[in-house]
Amino acid sequence: METVKLSRIVMKLTPELYPFLRHCELNSDIVLRNGLDALESADVMEIIQFSISEHQKDAFLH
């Protein structure tokens, strides 16, 4: 298991998406079962979608 910031994942596998994410999303801690080296682009997209969804949910609760 490895915990990394979403920003690190994005910069490694999909750097073109970095400008479209908010600071709070990029700063999210992500726990990876098989580590950063095992991720593929499709995995990154799923993680990004989940992170955006979680941060939008939090915005409605405040």
C-alpha positions in Angstrom: 0.0 0.0 0.0 1.1 3.5 -0.8 -0.5 6.9 0.1 0.2 9.7 -2.4 -1.3 13.1 -3.2 -3.6 13.2 -6.3 -1.3 15.8 -7.8 1.5 13.3 -7.9 -0.7 10.7 -9.7 -1.9 13.3 -12.2 1.6 14.7 -12.9 3.0 11.2 -13.5 0.2 9.7 -15.8 -2.1 12.5 -17.0 -0.3 15.9 -16.7 -2.5 17.5 -19.3 -5.4 17.3 -16.7 -3.5 19.1 -13.9 -4.7 22.6 -14.8 -8.4 21.5 -14.7 -8.3 20.3 -11.1 -8.7 22.5 -8.0 -6.0 22.8 -5.4 -8.2 20.9 -2.8 -8.6 18.0 -5.2 -4.9 17.9 -6.1 -4.1 17.9 -2.4 -6.2 14.8 -1.7 -4.5 11.8 -0.2 -5.1 8.7 -2.3 -4.3 5.2 -1.0 -3.1 2.9 -3.7 -3.3 -0.8 -3.0 -0.6 -1.8 -5.5 1.4 1.5 -5.5 1.8 4.3 -8.0 3.8 2.2 -10.5 0.8 -0.2 -11.0 -1.6 2.6 -12.1 -2.8 3.0 -15.7 -4.4 6.1 -17.3 -7.9 4.6 -16.9 -7.3 4.1 -13.2 -6.3 7.8 -12.9 -9.5 8.9 -14.6 -11.5 6.9 -12.1 -9.6 8.3 -9.2 -10.0 11.9 -10.5 -13.7 11.4 -11.0 -14.1 10.1 -7.4 -12.1 12.9 -6.0 -14.1 15.6 -7.8 -17.3 13.9 -6.7 -16.2 13.8 -3.1 -15.2 17.4 -3.0 -18.5 18.5 -4.6 -20.4 16.5 -2.0 -18.5 18.3 0.7 -19.4 21.7 -0.8 -23.1 20.9 -0.5 -22.7 20.0 3.2 -21.1 23.3 4.2 
